[in-house]
Amino acid sequence: MIRIIDIDKWQEIFDSIRRHKLRTFLTALSVWWGIFMLIILWGAGKGLQNSAEHGFKDDAINSIWLRPSQTTLPHRGLPPGRRLKFNEEDYNLLKNEVEGVEHLTGRFYLSGNSNIIYKNKDHNFDIRSVHPAHQFLEKSILVEGRFINEFDIEEERKVCIIGDLVKEAIFEKEDALGKYIRIKNVDFQVVGIYTDEGHEREREKVYLPITTSQKAFSTGSEIHQLIFTMNTTSLAESQEIEQAVRSKMAIRHKFDIKDRNAISIRNLFENYNEFQTVFSFIQGFIWFVGIGSIIAGVIGISNIMLIVVKDRTREIGVRKAIGATPYSIISMIVQEAILITSVAGYIGMITGVGLIYTIRSIMDKYKIETEFFRDPEVNFSVVLTALVLLILSGAIAGLIPAIQASRIHPVKAMKS
């Protein structure tokens, strides 16, 4: 008997939906739109976040980057406009006098034409002259051989480490280790090949020992840039280290510590935390808009159930007159609300997830890379949680009209 009653109940639910197709469709559309927009916004937000995080993959996050510039304030009788330069003494100052410095490297860039020659063929790649700790700053992953070491620095060895894309371009299918390439009429032996998880351009570099480049291509110990990691994961401590560096550099190079333009200092740890804060706000906004859309759909469900109750007042009165319990009336209305919400929400989830991963597959297939959008994705636990909440909200939305229907007096209902 229970099975027959259940079948009858569902037949009535589907009959009600068929008799109000347009109204049901518009209500389901609002629910579909809510869950669909939540998924699309979430996927787009993750695409933006992945793109920004990918930019941090090239470098150590807990690092500070220094580059000398030009003074803009007078200081103790010295005029503004002085051009500052780093050298080996600045490297030693950071290494020995600043607490919290972990891995430290300088960078020296070659000026003019620095083409790489191998077997009478020219190749143009970026050349960086560095200290051994540079491997930790750029997160270089060795594929073959080794990286620059302290013996290379002390003995000013003519060796080099090349990116895997450099190896493919210059040596093609040849073994590169032990071979010599010529840079500005100086031969360097390839002792290592590396790769990088960041941008492709980071795999197109050639690294030389900084002391070798200073001696072969310069007249002194000039360093164009200083970079170091910090042995801290605290933003406040990283800012203290940054201030200590600025203070010591101001004393050494005789500039006003308030002159922020004299030395460019980039605290990557601070930048990363700012980025995380921004994306926390973005995710909050996405949830706000998505949940707002879902609430609008739930309100639509509640409204249509109220109309359904009004349209079926006589029918409900007859059911109560022949013995229908308030529970059976409530369950019928609530089940209809859950059915509409579940079907519309599920379709919204499928179409939203399908669109996000279709876009991703197209980007992967045609190798489309953009600076601001990369690998959009959907967190399925978040999507399923949103869908469950949507169904529960649909049940609650149908509960109020259902309770109202269960309180209808049979005689008054049949006279309406």
C-alpha positions, 0 to 999 in steps of 0.5 A: 500500500505504501508503494502505491501511495508513493507512486501516486504522490510522484505522479501528482508531482510530475502532473503539477510540473507538466501543468505549469511548464513555463513557471517551472522552467523559469524557476529551474532556470534561476537555480541553474543560473545560480550554481552555473555562475558560482562554478564559472566565477570560481573557475575564472578566479582559480585561473587568475590565481594560478597565473599569478602563482605561476609567476612566483614559481620562477623565484624563491618566495622568501627572497629580497632583490636589490638593484642600485639606482640613483639618489634623489635626495641630498645627504650630508653635502652630497648632491642628489642624482648620484648613480650608485653601483654594487661590487664585491664589498656589498656582497660581503656586507650582506653575507657577513653583517645582515642577520637572516640572510640565507642564500646570497648571490650577485648578478653580473650582466654582459653588455653589448653583443653576447651571442653564443657560438658553437660550430660556427653557428650563432645563437642568442640567449640571455647570459647571467653571471652568478654565485653558486647560491643562485640555484636556490633563488631561481629554483633551477633543477639540474638535469645533467652535470652540476651547478656553479660551485665555490671552486669555480668562483675562487679559481675563476673557471671558464665553465657554464651551465645551460638551460635545457632549451639552450641545449636543444637549440645549440647541440640538438641531439649531441651530448652537451656536457664537456663541450665548449661554447664561445662567448665574446671570444672566450671559450666556456665548458658546459658542466651542467644542464638545468630546467625550471618549473616557471616560465619557459624563458627561464630555461633559455639562460646561460649561467657563468661564474660571476668572478670569471665574467668580472675578470674576462668582460669587465675591469672591476668587481661590479655587481649589477644586482644582489639577491638573497633568501631569508631564513624566516617565514614571517612577514614582519621579520622579512620587513625587518631584514629589508629595513636592516639592508636599507640602513646598512646600504645607506651608510655604505653608499652615503645616501639618505635612508628616506631616499627610497629611489637610491636602491630598489628593494623588492621584498618578494615575500611581502609581494606574495602575501599581498597577492594572497590577500588580494585573492582572498578578497576575490574569492570572497567576492566570488562566493558573495555573487554566487551565493546571491545567485543561488539565494535568488533561485531558492526564493524563486522555488519558494514563490512557485511553491506558494503559487502551487499551493494556491492553485491546488487548494481545492485538491488539498482540501479533498485529500485532507477530507478523505484522510490525508495527514498533514505529513503527506501534504508537507512531504508532497510539496517539499519533494516537488521543491527538492526535485526542481532544485536538485535537477536544475542544480545538477544540470548547472553543475555539469554545464559549469564544470564542462565549460571550465574544463572545455576551456582548459582543454582548448588552452592545453591543446593549442598551447594558449598561454596568457599572462593573466589566465592559466589552467582554470579549474574547479574544486569539486568538494566546493561544488558538491558542498554548494550543490548539497546546500542548494538542495537543502535550501530548496527543501527549506524553501518548499517547507514554508508553503508546505506547512501553509498547505497542511493547515488548510481547512478541508471545508473551506478549501473545497468551497474556494 
